[in-house]
Structure formats: structure tokens, C-alpha cells
Amino acid sequence: MPVIAAITIGQAPRDDTIAELATLVPGARWVQAGALDGLDDAAIDALAPRSSTFPLVTRLRSGRTVVVGEDAIQAPVQAAIQRIEREADVVVILCSGTFTVSSRVPLIRPGLLLDATVRALDLASLFVLTPLEGQVPAQEARWRAFAPDVWVRCATPFADTDFEALGREARARDASAVVLDCMGYTLAMKAAVARGSGLPTILVRSLAARVAAELLGIPGIDLLRTRN
């Protein structure tokens, strides 16, 4: 059975996320490690973003959310990869941030995968969801490299958010597509956005899972259902 290592930038396990990812990669076994595993509150607080650093939100084992700096979390992410990569055929980072990290086995960095996918589509405009208000200015600058018109909205996946209403706003803006740019967004959130917008909707979580399935030679769940 192929093995996928999931690296959260928070603390493992993240069984809520893995349960959904597993539905998209049937037949694989998942193992987990977290960048914040074993760290106490003081050590985690030391990873908080500085004013010039892109902030990332994640969850601890307790369910509490914390915000860390993208640059500060690089070394802990690399350490988590090294702890678990020998068990895996593929490693997936459970964050769409930008990481300069490496692995001995194929490594899926969802943020880079999302960039490449949107760039290949050559869209006229984008409506982008991001989980933190502090990410919005940097996200606007980032996504304008991919489309002339970009609207970025803060939409947390960790509290009540009306994703269908956000979809309706995307439609009103006449966006070409909607991008859900956080691994915390779920298939249900994507469905609500698509229902409200009627637009192509790209979820980074499912995109990463489908690439993992491709690398492992595992047919997607829809294909399996067709065969049955």
C-alpha cells in the first residue's frame, strides 16, 4: 500500500483534514507530522510573524488556532519532513504557503502547485479567498501576476463563514474563476462557493490530493465509482 506523509505547519494529528484527503486518494495510507509538534506555548509564540512577514494560520492539537510567520516556520517544516519522509512514497505539506524545503521522495508544495495551475489557465480575472485579513495585501499583489483583475477576500475556514454568499459576490464581480487558497478549506466550502457563483472553483486541498494520486498511480474516486 502506498504511503503519503502529511506535514502540517501546526501540530499532528490533523485527522479532520486527512479524512477528507483520503477520500480523494483511495487505497493510500497516511502518516502525519507537525512543524509545531513537541513545542510549548513560548516556543510557538516565538514563531509569530513579524510586520514584514507573511502570516499563516494553523491549528494545534487542542484545536486552538495560532498564527506563525512563513519564514519562521520553514525550519520546523523541514525538520518535520525529515522525521517522517523515510516512511513515505510522497510527502504533502498541508499549507499553501511558500516553502523552501526538500525531501528524499516527491514533495507536493500546494502553493506552488496552485500557482502553476492558475497560470496555465490564463484567466482574465480571479476571486481569491484567503484565511487571514493580514494576508490580503500580499495576496492581491501575488495574484495580479496571474490575472489582470483580482479580488481577494478574507474567509476563515475555522469559524462560521457564508461561502455561498462569497460565491455570489464572485459572480457579481464577473470573475472568471474562484480560488480557495488555504489547505483548511474543505470540499463542502468549495461546493458552497461554486453553488453561489456558478463559476469554475479551484480548491488547493483537492488539487494537492489529486496530484498525489497521480504520482502514486491511484485512480481517482470518481473513476473507481465508474468502474464499479
N, C-alpha and C positions, 0 to 999 in steps of 0.2 A: 504494500500500500504506500503510495507517495505521501511525503510529509511536508507540510508547509509550516514554517516558523513565522509567527506573527509578533511583531515588535511594536508595542505601544509606547508612546512617549510619556505615559503615566505609569501606573502600576498594574501588573498582571495578577490575576487573570482578568480579561475583558470578555467574559463569556457571552454577554449581550451582543457584542459585535461579531464574535466568532460564530455564534449560532446562525446568524444571517448569512455571513460569508460562506459558511459550509453548505448552505442550500444552493449556492452558485458553483461550487466545486465539489460535486458529489464523488464520494469514494476516496477522498483525501483525509489524512489525519492531521490535526492541527496541534502544534505546541506553541507555548507563549513565553515571552519575557518582556519586562518593562524597564524603561530607562530610569524610573524612579524606585524600582524595587530595592528594599532594604534601607532607603533613606528616611531620616527622621524629618520632622517639620522644619527644623532650622536649615538642614541641607537642601530641602525643597525650596524654601524661601530664598535661598542664595541663588537659585536659578531663575528668579523673576526677571522679566525683561527690563532693560534699561530704556531710556527715552528714544534712543535711535535704533532699537532692536525690534524686529517683527515679533509680535506676541502670538503664542499658540496656547490653545486651551485643551486640557485633558482631564481625565478622571483618576482619582486614587482608588485603592481597593475598597475604601469605605463608601465610595460613591460621591465623595466631595470633589468638586471641580477646582482646578488650580490653573494659573496662567504662568507659562515659562517662556523664556526668551529662545528664539530659534537658534541663535549662536551658542547660548549656554547649554543647550540640550544635545548638541552634536556629539560630544564625547560620551555622555551616558548612553546615547542611542548606539554608538559604535560598540561600547562595552557590552550592551545587551545582545547585539548581533553576535559578538564573539562568544558569548556564553552558550549560545544555542545553535549556531549555524552547523555544527558537526552532526546534529540530529536531522537536518532538513535537506530537502531537494530544492526548495525555493524559499526565499525569505521575503516577506511583505512588511513594509513599515505602515503602521496604522495611523498615518498622518499625511496630509497633502502638502506639508511644508517642504522647504528646500534643504536637503541634507547632503553634505559631502562625506559620505560613508561608503564602506565597501564590505564585500562578503566573498567567501570562497565558492559560494553557489549563486545562481542567478538571484539578483536583488531587485525587487519591484519598489520603486520610489513613486508613489501615486501622483505626487505633484508634477513631476517631470512627465509622467505618462499623460496626465490631463492636459498639460501644455501642448504636447505633441499632437494629441487628438484634436484639440480645438484649432490649432494652427493648420492642420491638414484639411479641416472642413471649410476654411476660407469664408467665414461668416461675416455678414455686413454689420451685425450688432449682437451684443451679449447682455443678458441679465444674469448677474452673478450673486449667489448667496454665500456669505462668509459668516463665521460664528461669533466674531468679536467686533464691537464698534471700533476698537483701536486698530483693526486690520484694514478698515475701509479705504483710507487714503492710499496706502501701499498697493492694495488690491486694484484700485482704479488705475493706478499707473501701470501695474503689471499687465492687466488685461487689455489696455489700449494698444499694446503691441500686437494683439491678435484680431482686433476689430475696430473700425472707426468710431462706433458708438458703443459705449459701455455704461451700464448702470449697476452699481454694487449696493446690496442691501445687507444689513446685519440681521441674521436669523439664527438664534441659538437652537441647536438640536437637543439641548439638555433641559428645556422648560417648554411650557405651552407656547407654541408659535403657530399662527394661522398660515400654513404653507399654501393652501388653496388661494387665499387672498393675495399672497405674493405672486402666485401664478397669474392671477387676473391682472395684477399690475404689469407683469411682463408682457402680457397680451396687449394691454392699453398702450404700452410704450412701443409696440410693434417690433419687439425684439425678434431676432432670427432664431435664438435658442436660449435655454436656461442652463446654467452651470451650477451644480451644488458642490462647492469647493471645500469640503471637510469630510473626513472619514467617519465623523459622527452622524452624518445624515444617513437616514435609512431608506430602504425601498418604499416604505409607506409614505415617507416625506416626499420622495421623488414622485410617487403616484399622485399625491395631492397637488403638487406643483403642476404636473402635466395635466391633471384634470381641470385646474383653473386656467391654465394658459393655452392648452391645445397646441403647444409648441414642442419641438424636439427638446428633451431634457436629459442632461448628462450628469450622472451620479458617479463621483470618483470612487466610491466604495465598490460598486458593481463592476466598474471598469477595471479596477485592480484585480478583482476576483476572477474575471473572465480571462485576463491575461495570464494569471496563474494557472488556470485550467488549460489554456493553450500551451503553455510551457510544459505542463505535465502530461499532455496528450489525453486529457479528460474531456469527454464531450459535455457540452452544457446541459443543464437540467431540462431545457425545452426540447433538445434533441433526444434526450433519453425518453421523455414522455412520448415523443413522436414514434420512436421505435417500439414502445410498448403499446 
